[in-house]
């Protein structure tokens, strides 16, 4: 299929509405547009540089956790969940009651992402994997009664209050299994020679157009991107998350997806997607560079510190830069006096600071590190 000749699908009349039935995508893809070649080359180079940093940074898994936290917060923000990244890092009891539903949604996303990445070590990317991620995403939050972990058995829509005033109506529920089956085959079809970045760009569009779940499609569709890249070896670690780019360019993101459905302009979407890969990869590379510099500085500050608990506590702050003494006690299996002594040492070194001003239930923040993920 030549991108320039692509037909996104057709509108099919249903009872009192029309649903969009997308064209299957499991076939070869070619194009003539030279701008795609240039963007593809830049995106592949930027992604390779990001991957290289994820391979050379010591104890990389300490820092990947914060990449997942940022992705969860930004992806949920696109869907209207108002939880700041600092709040995501807090324990539930530290969150104001009126904000806890949003907090749970973001924490569910983090668990869904971590579980899915771990599962890739034993199983390839599949619809089953996405269903499991969706089940975790919907656990105990809004949408928990909307068929968690299962493709929808009823019609859904995007925008508007019902089918009569919807902005977009995805395919009928009866067509979802076949369309998602086609999408899964596309991920693993070795007879297709389109580059993986083109495949995942098309896959994200197709997933969002099928909208296979009753709720949570945006978040699962965006999680699909790093899962695909890790599954196919383009990334050793899940270090690329595009939600921050999509959130910053939210109207362009939605417009580019809708433009494919209305005007068959898949080329515009692919160019937008590749630009996102370039910008996000470059930003991620810069963050890793800053992490390396910060790590060297902190290691120099820790020279001469005999207690191993100071270093172990600092490693916890790398994974989760806002902590309480109790959390450090539990994670390191140490006493309260020992945890407090390690915190005092980190404060004296200028690495962490107390943020609440309270005498009890104090929280401590590794602010220099947290700031790397706030932009």
Buried (B, 14 or more C-beta within 10 A) or exposed (E): BEBEEBEBBEEBEEEEBEBBBBBBBBBEBEBEBEEBEEBBEBBBEBBEBBBEBBEEBEEBEBBBBBBBBBBBBBBBBBBEBEBBBBBBBBBEEBBEEEBBBBBBBBBBBBBBBBBBBEBBEEEEBBBEBBBBBBBBBBBEBBBBEBBBBEBBEEBBBBEEEEBEEBEBBBBBBEBBEEBBEBBBBBBEBEEBEBBBBBBBBBBBBBBBBBBBBBBBBBBBBBBBBBBBBBBBEBBEBBBBBBBBBBBEBEEBBBBBBBBBBEEBBBBBBBBBBBBBBBBBBBBBBBBBEBBBEBBEEBEEBBEEBEEEBBBBBBEBBBBBBBBBBEBBBEBBEBEEEBBBBBBEBBEEBEBBEEEEEEEEEBBBBBBBBBEBBEE
